[in-house]
Amino acid sequence: MSPKRRRLWLLLASVGTLAVAAALVLTSLSDNLVFFYSPAQIAEKHPPPGRRLRIGGLVEQGSVTRPEKLVTDFVVTDLKATLKVTYRGVLPDLFREGQGVVAEGVLRRDGVFEAREVLARHDETYMPPEVAKALKESGRWKEGSGK
């Protein structure tokens, strides 16, 4: 085998190895991606059930119920649409009705979002960036109001 042909095979093997490595990295990353949706985007796009998502909005007034110990059901709204959420566990101390919330979990086949983690805002002026953007797009949130 001539040196020119040997270099060609070495180059092809290197490119093949690089392509396989890139494919493995991209596959691994796609499994760990969690997309953010507002309730209106979920109603519009219908993400597949069982896929990990992050939702955000405001906890609707009068929607928080506790059907059993450590289970909390509530409704998240972006003032355009609503989404029922169920969460098993201890909620953050700052979780309350009318406040911003971000939840991570999966959308069940029955349309209820099953949260595995719930994050609440940390002071009276903070709004999670994703929630603020969704509320601004709906035209219902004013800068600096915190609501």
C-alpha positions in Angstrom: 0.0 0.0 0.0 1.4 3.4 -1.0 1.8 6.2 1.6 -0.8 8.2 -0.3 -3.4 5.5 -0.1 -2.5 4.9 3.6 -3.1 8.6 4.4 -6.4 8.4 2.6 -7.6 5.4 4.7 -6.4 7.1 7.9 -8.3 10.2 7.0 -11.5 8.3 6.2 -11.2 6.3 9.5 -10.7 9.6 11.4 -13.7 11.2 9.8 -15.8 8.1 10.5 -14.7 8.0 14.1 -15.5 11.7 14.5 -18.9 11.2 12.9 -19.7 8.4 15.3 -18.5 10.4 18.3 -20.6 13.4 17.2 -23.7 11.2 16.8 -23.3 9.8 20.3 -22.9 13.2 21.8 -26.0 14.6 20.0 -28.1 11.6 21.0 -27.0 12.0 24.6 -27.8 15.7 24.6 -31.3 15.2 23.1 -32.2 12.9 26.0 -31.3 15.6 28.5 -33.0 18.6 26.8 -36.0 20.0 28.7 -38.1 22.4 26.7 -40.0 25.3 28.3 -43.7 25.8 27.4 -46.4 28.1 28.6 -49.9 26.7 29.0 -50.9 28.4 25.7 -48.0 26.8 23.9 -48.9 23.4 25.2 -52.5 23.9 24.0 -51.2 25.0 20.6 -48.3 22.5 20.0 -49.6 19.4 21.8 -46.2 18.0 22.9 -46.2 14.2 23.2 -47.2 12.6 26.5 -44.3 11.3 28.6 -41.8 13.8 27.3 -40.0 15.8 30.0 -41.1 19.5 29.9 -40.8 22.6 31.9 -43.9 24.7 32.2 -44.4 28.1 33.8 -47.0 30.7 34.5 -49.0 31.9 37.4 -50.7 29.7 40.0 -54.4 30.4 39.4 -56.3 31.9 42.3 -58.5 29.4 44.1 -57.0 26.4 42.2 -54.8 24.8 44.9 -56.3 21.6 46.4 -54.7 18.8 48.5 -56.6 15.6 47.8 -54.3 13.6 50.0 -51.2 14.1 52.1 -48.2 15.4 50.1 -50.2 15.6 46.9 -51.1 19.0 45.6 -53.2 19.8 42.6 -53.2 23.3 41.1 -53.7 25.2 37.8 -51.0 27.1 36.0 -52.1 29.9 33.7 -50.4 32.4 31.4 -53.7 34.3 31.2 -54.4 32.8 27.7 -54.7 29.2 28.7 -54.6 27.0 31.8 -53.0 23.7 32.6 -53.9 21.3 35.5 -50.8 20.2 37.5 -50.4 17.6 40.1 -47.4 17.4 42.4 -46.4 14.8 45.0 -44.0 16.2 47.6 -43.3 19.2 49.7 -43.9 22.5 47.9 -41.4 25.4 48.3 -42.3 27.8 51.1 -42.9 30.6 48.6 -45.4 28.7 46.6 -48.9 30.4 46.7 -51.8 31.3 44.5 -51.3 34.3 42.2 -47.5 33.9 42.2 -45.1 32.8 39.4 -44.1 29.1 39.3 -42.0 26.9 37.1 -42.6 23.1 37.2 -40.6 20.3 35.5 -42.2 17.0 34.8 -44.2 15.1 32.1 -47.6 15.7 30.4 -49.8 12.7 31.0 -52.2 11.3 28.4 -55.2 12.7 30.2 -53.7 16.3 29.7 -52.6 16.7 33.4 -49.0 17.8 34.0 -47.3 15.6 36.5 -44.6 17.7 38.1 -41.5 16.2 39.5 -40.1 19.5 40.7 -41.8 22.8 41.5 -39.9 26.1 41.7 -41.4 29.3 43.1 -40.2 32.8 42.9 -37.9 34.1 45.6 -39.2 37.6 46.4 -42.0 39.9 45.6 -40.5 41.4 42.5 -38.9 38.3 40.8 -40.6 36.5 38.0 -38.8 33.5 36.3 -37.6 34.8 32.9 -39.5 32.2 30.9 -42.8 33.0 32.8 -42.2 36.8 32.3 -41.6 36.3 28.6 -44.8 34.2 28.2 -46.9 36.8 30.1 -45.4 39.6 28.1 -46.3 37.8 24.9 -49.9 37.6 26.2 -49.8 41.3 26.9 -50.9 40.8 30.5 -47.6 41.5 32.4 -46.2 44.9 33.0 -42.4 45.4 33.6 -41.6 46.0 37.3 -45.0 45.0 38.6 -44.0 41.5 39.6 -47.4 40.2 38.5 
